[in-house]
Amino acid sequence: MANVEIKLIESIKIHGDGGAKDCDTVVLRAPKYGDVFALGEPQAYAIDPNSGLMLTTNRDDVIEKYLQRLCVTPADPALLNQCGLADSLALRDAVLRFFSDAIAARSASTQT
């Protein structure tokens, strides 16, 4: 799985030797074995006993830990605290997409 780039709606400020500069893209690397077994699933699943439907709940605390571990750019993941609501939701969705894409790929490979 390749790195994912999330284009930000609102740039964040990165401070370095050359002063402050804008960063308009966050890059996340794909989770690996150590990440998954250290942090667990970013979603919790349960079956509704009345309807039999599968219910899914995002585990925002786990998603946040993934963002801290997977963040390539900016180099300091604490800078993600500058992100507004829309960008924060895009970052959350990127983490969840890693897992949904991996499940789909695994499912496709076992059907061949």
N, CA, C and O of each residue as an XYZ file, in Angstrom:
448
protein
N       0.841     -1.177      0.000
C       0.000      0.000      0.000
C       0.889      1.243      0.000
O       1.883      1.314      0.722
N       0.520      2.189     -0.800
C       1.315      3.408     -0.949
C       0.916      4.459      0.080
O      -0.136      4.372      0.714
N       1.784      5.449      0.226
C       1.449      6.606      1.057
C       0.227      7.303      0.478
O      -0.056      7.207     -0.716
N      -0.487      8.002      1.343
C      -1.678      8.751      0.939
C      -1.429     10.223      1.216
O      -0.935     10.592      2.282
N      -1.776     11.061      0.244
C      -1.663     12.509      0.410
C      -3.056     13.092      0.597
O      -3.966     12.819     -0.186
N      -3.213     13.892      1.637
C      -4.473     14.567      1.916
C      -4.251     16.054      1.700
O      -3.503     16.696      2.437
N      -4.907     16.591      0.686
C      -4.815     18.027      0.384
C      -5.678     18.775      1.398
O      -6.874     18.516      1.523
N      -5.056     19.703      2.115
C      -5.767     20.452      3.146
C      -6.523     21.634      2.551
O      -6.064     22.264      1.598
N      -7.674     21.924      3.118
C      -8.446     23.101      2.735
C      -7.783     24.345      3.310
O      -7.683     25.380      2.651
N      -7.330     24.217      4.561
C      -6.643     25.314      5.244
C      -5.212     24.872      5.545
O      -5.006     23.873      6.233
N      -4.237     25.600      5.042
C      -2.836     25.264      5.285
C      -2.518     25.347      6.772
O      -3.134     26.105      7.522
N      -1.535     24.542      7.174
C      -1.016     24.639      8.533
C       0.378     25.241      8.464
O       1.042     25.164      7.430
N       0.818     25.834      9.553
C       2.128     26.479      9.618
C       3.166     25.499     10.162
O       2.956     24.829     11.173
N       4.296     25.444      9.451
C       5.436     24.648      9.899
C       6.570     25.613     10.172
O       6.919     26.436      9.326
N       7.141     25.507     11.362
C       8.245     26.388     11.735
C       9.544     25.601     11.649
O       9.657     24.493     12.174
N      10.515     26.195     10.980
C      11.821     25.558     10.830
C      12.916     26.588     10.825
O      12.712     27.735     11.221
N      14.088     26.171     10.371
C      15.246     27.059     10.342
C      15.005     28.289      9.469
O      15.497     29.375      9.777
N      14.253     28.124      8.382
C      13.995     29.227      7.468
C      12.780     30.051      7.860
O      12.309     30.864      7.065
N      12.261     29.859      9.067
C      11.067     30.571      9.502
C       9.820     29.736      9.265
O       9.902     28.531      9.025
N       8.672     30.382      9.332
C       7.399     29.684      9.160
C       7.066     29.553      7.679
O       7.298     30.466      6.886
N       6.513     28.386      7.328
C       6.026     28.207      5.963
C       4.717     27.426      6.016
O       4.421     26.731      6.988
N       3.947     27.561      4.942
C       2.663     26.882      4.878
C       2.837     25.456      4.382
O       3.668     25.177      3.517
N       2.043     24.567      4.944
C       1.983     23.177      4.498
C       0.532     22.912      4.110
O      -0.367     23.044      4.940
N       0.300     22.541      2.854
C      -1.069     22.334      2.405
C      -1.399     20.873      2.106
O      -2.473     20.564      1.590
N      -0.465     19.974      2.436
C      -0.685     18.549      2.210
C      -0.143     17.753      3.393
O       0.960     18.006      3.878
N      -0.935     16.794      3.846
C      -0.486     15.851      4.861
C      -0.248     14.519      4.161
O      -1.074     14.072      3.365
N       0.874     13.894      4.457
C       1.192     12.585      3.892
C       1.169     11.556      5.016
O       1.818     11.722      6.049
N       0.405     10.488      4.788
C       0.337      9.378      5.743
C       0.889      8.131      5.078
O       0.578      7.845      3.921
N       1.708      7.388      5.812
C       2.182      6.099      5.315
C       1.145      5.040      5.684
O       0.342      5.238      6.595
N       1.169      3.940      4.986
C       0.239      2.852      5.269
C       0.615      2.166      6.583
O       1.797      2.026      6.897
N      -0.392      1.739      7.350
C      -0.101      1.002      8.586
C       0.587     -0.326      8.286
O       0.372     -0.940      7.241
N       1.406     -0.740      9.217
C       2.127     -2.008      9.117
C       1.753     -2.893     10.315
O       0.983     -2.491     11.188
N       2.300     -4.069     10.332
C       2.058     -5.071     11.375
C       2.161     -4.477     12.784
O       1.249     -4.624     13.599
N       3.287     -3.802     13.058
C       3.505     -3.258     14.401
C       2.467     -2.216     14.796
O       2.082     -2.128     15.961
N       2.015     -1.427     13.825
C       0.990     -0.418     14.103
C      -0.333     -1.089     14.462
O      -0.981     -0.726     15.444
N      -0.722     -2.069     13.653
C      -2.020     -2.723     13.835
C      -2.080     -3.448     15.175
O      -3.080     -3.357     15.888
N      -1.014     -4.167     15.519
C      -1.063     -4.932     16.748
C      -0.787     -4.095     17.987
O      -1.101     -4.525     19.097
N      -0.212     -2.919     17.825
C      -0.028     -2.004     18.956
C      -1.303     -1.204     19.239
O      -1.627     -0.918     20.391
N      -2.026     -0.847     18.158
C      -3.165      0.064     18.315
C      -4.520     -0.603     18.155
O      -5.505     -0.120     18.713
N      -4.599     -1.682     17.422
C      -5.874     -2.350     17.196
C      -6.663     -1.722     16.060
O      -6.140     -0.914     15.293
N      -7.905     -2.098     15.967
C      -8.795     -1.634     14.903
C      -9.277     -0.215     15.179
O      -9.515      0.145     16.332
N      -9.425      0.600     14.122
C      -9.936      1.955     14.308
C     -11.460      2.011     14.405
O     -12.040      3.078     14.608
N     -12.092      0.865     14.260
C     -13.543      0.795     14.389
C     -13.908     -0.390     15.268
O     -13.194     -1.391     15.318
N     -15.042     -0.254     15.964
C     -15.589     -1.346     16.767
C     -16.847     -1.845     16.069
O     -17.590     -1.064     15.475
N     -17.077     -3.138     16.144
C     -18.207     -3.763     15.466
C     -19.074     -4.494     16.480
O     -18.578     -5.067     17.450
N     -20.382     -4.463     16.233
C     -21.328     -5.199     17.066
C     -22.533     -5.542     16.211
O     -22.800     -4.888     15.202
N     -23.257     -6.571     16.619
C     -24.488     -6.956     15.927
C     -25.667     -6.550     16.793
O     -25.736     -6.893     17.973
N     -26.596     -5.813     16.189
C     -27.812     -5.404     16.878
C     -28.656     -6.656     17.100
O     -29.041     -7.320     16.138
N     -28.947     -6.983     18.362
C     -29.694     -8.221     18.624
C     -31.127     -8.185     18.095
O     -31.721     -9.235     17.850
N     -31.682     -6.994     17.920
C     -33.059     -6.888     17.432
C     -33.161     -7.045     15.917
O     -34.054     -7.724     15.411
N     -32.235     -6.410     15.204
C     -32.323     -6.421     13.744
C     -31.331     -7.377     13.091
O     -31.515     -7.771     11.940
N     -30.287     -7.750     13.816
C     -29.249     -8.592     13.243
C     -28.276     -7.822     12.367
O     -27.385     -8.408     11.754
N     -28.451     -6.500     12.310
C     -27.571     -5.666     11.501
C     -26.234     -5.437     12.195
O     -26.154     -5.342     13.420
N     -25.178     -5.352     11.369
C     -23.851     -5.040     11.889
C     -23.761     -3.545     12.142
O     -24.052     -2.744     11.254
N     -23.364     -3.168     13.334
C     -23.184     -1.768     13.701
C     -21.692     -1.479     13.791
O     -20.918     -2.293     14.293
N     -21.306     -0.318     13.302
C     -19.904      0.086     13.309
C     -19.784      1.426     14.011
O     -20.568      2.341     13.758
N     -18.805      1.538     14.889
C     -18.522      2.793     15.584
C     -17.054      3.134     15.405
O     -16.180      2.293     15.614
N     -16.791      4.367     15.020
C     -15.400      4.815     14.916
C     -14.809      4.945     16.308
O     -15.461      5.437     17.228
N     -13.572      4.503     16.453
C     -12.838      4.651     17.706
C     -11.865      5.817     17.510
O     -10.710      5.633     17.128
N     -12.370      7.019     17.784
C     -11.588      8.226     17.510
C     -10.259      8.256     18.258
O      -9.278      8.795     17.747
N     -10.213      7.691     19.449
C      -8.953      7.657     20.192
C      -7.905      6.819     19.457
O      -6.724      7.166     19.455
N      -8.326      5.736     18.843
C      -7.407      4.876     18.095
C      -7.022      5.548     16.774
O      -5.866      5.486     16.357
N      -7.987      6.184     16.122
C      -7.698      6.898     14.876
C      -6.650      7.977     15.124
O      -5.732      8.147     14.321
N      -6.778      8.700     16.220
C      -5.800      9.739     16.573
C      -4.409      9.139     16.760
O      -3.420      9.732     16.330
N      -4.323      7.985     17.389
C      -3.026      7.332     17.578
C      -2.428      6.905     16.238
O      -1.217      6.998     16.036
N      -3.281      6.437     15.328
C      -2.788      6.106     13.987
C      -2.246      7.347     13.289
O      -1.183      7.296     12.670
N      -2.967      8.457     13.383
C      -2.489      9.684     12.752
C      -1.128     10.091     13.300
O      -0.264     10.530     12.541
N      -0.929      9.952     14.588
C       0.356     10.290     15.189
C       1.472      9.383     14.669
O       2.588      9.847     14.437
N       1.177      8.096     14.486
C       2.196      7.135     14.040
C       2.446      7.175     12.542
O       3.572      6.953     12.098
N       1.411      7.456     11.757
C       1.508      7.339     10.301
C       1.915      8.624      9.604
O       2.226      8.607      8.413
N       1.918      9.733     10.323
C       2.184     11.038      9.721
C       3.635     11.138      9.252
O       4.565     11.035     10.052
N       3.816     11.338      7.945
C       5.131     11.525      7.344
C       5.402     13.018      7.171
O       6.480     13.511      7.503
N       4.398     13.728      6.644
C       4.460     15.179      6.455
C       3.193     15.772      7.036
O       2.094     15.397      6.628
N       3.323     16.686      7.976
C       4.536     17.287      8.503
C       5.301     16.297      9.385
O       4.733     15.332      9.897
N       6.585     16.554      9.546
C       7.435     15.660     10.333
C       7.002     15.595     11.791
O       7.185     14.568     12.444
N       6.433     16.671     12.306
C       5.940     16.703     13.683
C       4.422     16.567     13.653
O       3.730     17.528     13.315
N       3.882     15.383     14.002
C       2.433     15.193     13.934
C       1.648     16.098     14.877
O       0.437     16.244     14.708
N       2.298     16.707     15.861
C       1.600     17.642     16.748
C       1.053     18.839     15.968
O       0.105     19.491     16.405
N       1.658     19.124     14.811
C       1.192     20.234     13.982
C      -0.199     19.976     13.403
O      -0.863     20.908     12.948
N      -0.640     18.728     13.417
C      -1.986     18.421     12.928
C      -3.061     19.075     13.794
O      -4.206     19.212     13.365
N      -2.697     19.477     15.007
C      -3.651     20.164     15.881
C      -4.143     21.479     15.284
O      -5.157     22.018     15.729
N      -3.447     21.993     14.298
C      -3.869     23.220     13.625
C      -5.012     22.977     12.637
O      -5.660     23.930     12.203
N      -5.263     21.735     12.281
C      -6.264     21.424     11.264
C      -7.668     21.785     11.727
O      -8.046     21.559     12.877
N      -8.428     22.353     10.798
C      -9.820     22.660     11.040
C     -10.672     21.397     10.944
O     -10.164     20.299     10.715
N     -11.974     21.578     11.124
C     -12.893     20.448     11.155
C     -12.878     19.652      9.849
O     -12.731     18.430      9.879
N     -13.027     20.324      8.704
C     -13.086     19.611      7.423
C     -11.814     18.806      7.175
O     -11.882     17.660      6.731
N     -10.667     19.393      7.456
C      -9.402     18.683      7.256
C      -9.242     17.543      8.261
O      -8.710     16.487      7.919
N      -9.693     17.745      9.482
C      -9.634     16.683     10.495
C     -10.464     15.480     10.072
O     -10.043     14.335     10.241
N     -11.642     15.745      9.523
C     -12.495     14.652      9.046
C     -11.858     13.934      7.857
O     -11.986     12.716      7.734
N     -11.179     14.667      6.990
C     -10.481     14.048      5.860
C      -9.345     13.152      6.349
O      -9.115     12.081      5.786
N      -8.637     13.580      7.384
C      -7.564     12.764      7.966
C      -8.137     11.494      8.583
O      -7.588     10.406      8.406
N      -9.241     11.640      9.304
C      -9.904     10.466      9.899
C     -10.298      9.485      8.799
O     -10.051      8.284      8.908
N     -10.909     10.007      7.746
C     -11.358      9.150      6.646
C     -10.196      8.436      5.960
O     -10.341      7.296      5.519
N      -9.050      9.096      5.870
C      -7.875      8.476      5.253
C      -7.422      7.260      6.058
O      -7.077      6.229      5.480
N      -7.422      7.372      7.378
C      -7.046      6.228      8.225
C      -8.045      5.096      8.030
O      -7.648      3.942      7.862
N      -9.321      5.409      8.051
C     -10.341      4.374      7.874
C     -10.242      3.718      6.498
O     -10.480      2.518      6.361
N      -9.891      4.501      5.482
C      -9.765      3.980      4.122
C      -8.617      2.971      4.006
O      -8.720      2.006      3.248
N      -7.520      3.186      4.755
C      -6.443      2.193      4.760
C      -7.018      0.819      5.109
O      -6.696     -0.180      4.466
N      -7.858      0.780      6.119
C      -8.404     -0.488      6.593
C      -9.445     -1.052      5.637
O      -9.433     -2.250      5.354
N     -10.339     -0.215      5.138
C     -11.368     -0.721      4.213
C     -10.724     -1.216      2.916
O     -11.152     -2.230      2.364
N      -9.713     -0.520      2.430
C      -9.014     -0.958      1.217
C      -8.281     -2.282      1.442
O      -8.272     -3.147      0.567
N      -7.670     -2.435      2.614
C      -6.947     -3.673      2.931
C      -7.921     -4.845      3.046
O      -7.625     -5.946      2.581
N      -9.064     -4.617      3.653
C     -10.080     -5.678      3.777
C     -10.589     -6.071      2.403
O     -10.757     -7.257      2.120
N     -10.837     -5.080      1.539
C     -11.311     -5.368      0.183
C     -10.256     -6.129     -0.616
O     -10.587     -7.067     -1.341
N      -8.995     -5.733     -0.490
C      -7.907     -6.408     -1.204
C      -7.767     -7.853     -0.717
O      -7.570     -8.771     -1.513
N      -7.871     -8.036      0.587
C      -7.756     -9.383      1.159
C      -8.912    -10.257      0.696
O      -8.721    -11.427      0.364
N     -10.101     -9.690      0.674
C     -11.283    -10.421      0.232
C     -11.164    -10.819     -1.239
O     -11.490    -11.945     -1.613
N     -10.694     -9.885     -2.070
C     -10.527    -10.173     -3.500
C      -9.485    -11.254     -3.742
O      -9.644    -12.085     -4.637
N      -8.418    -11.247     -2.946
C      -7.345    -12.233     -3.162
C      -7.755    -13.628     -2.722
O      -7.235    -14.608     -3.255
N      -8.669    -13.752     -1.770
C      -9.108    -15.075     -1.319
C     -10.194    -15.649     -2.213
O     -10.503    -16.836     -2.116
N     -10.780    -14.830     -3.085
C     -11.825    -15.306     -3.984
C     -11.277    -15.810     -5.310
O     -12.029    -16.339     -6.129
N      -9.985    -15.655     -5.530
C      -9.425    -16.087     -6.817
C      -8.918    -17.500     -6.748
O      -8.414    -18.025     -7.741
